[in-house]
Amino acid sequence: MAVLGVGAAVRLRLRVLGRHLRLRGRRRTRRRRGGGGVEDEEEGGREAVVLVSGMGGSVLHARRRSNPRFDLRVWVRILRADADFRKYLWSLYNPDTGYVEPLDDDVEIVVPEDDHGLFAIDILDPSWFVEILHLSMVYHFHDMIDMLVDCGYKKGTTLFGYGYDFRQSNRQSDGWFASKT
C-alpha cells in the first residue's frame, strides 16, 4: 500500500473529482421515477455542494462590539500572528452558555460569510504579503473552488462554503445547514 503525502493526496483527489464532474456534465438518458418514459435531459440542475473545512481551516475575524467598523482577521495570518492570537483569540469555556468566549468582553469572534461562505475557507491568509510571495500553503480550498466553478457550479446557487469557529463545540448548531436546504 502506497502512502501519499498530503499534497499528492489532494492532487489525486482533485483529479478524480474533476474527472467525475466532467463525466457528470455530459448528456445522458435517465429514466423518470414516476413517468416511466425515457427522457434525454442535460445535467443543468446540479446538486448543491457544501465545502466544510476541518480543524483550523476557517478564517476568523475579531470585531469590537463598541466599534462596528473594527474588523480584524486574527486567524490565519502570517504577519503578527502570535500577537493578534494572544490579544483576541485566547478564550475561556463558559459552562453556562456552552461556548468558548474571548477574554475581552468587547470582542466578538466571527466567521466572515462573504462570497456565500467560500471566502472563509478559500485562501486562509488573503493578505498582500501572501499574494506577493505566492505562499500556496494557505490556499485551502482555492483550487477545488476554481475547479467546481469551471465545471459549472455557481457560487450561491450550487456551491457554498461553511466556515465555522473551530474553537466552539460541534454540538452548537447555528441553523446554517437548515437555512440552505
Order of alpha helices (4+ residues) and beta strands (2+ residues): alpha-beta-beta-beta-beta-beta-alpha-beta-beta-beta-alpha-alpha-beta-alpha
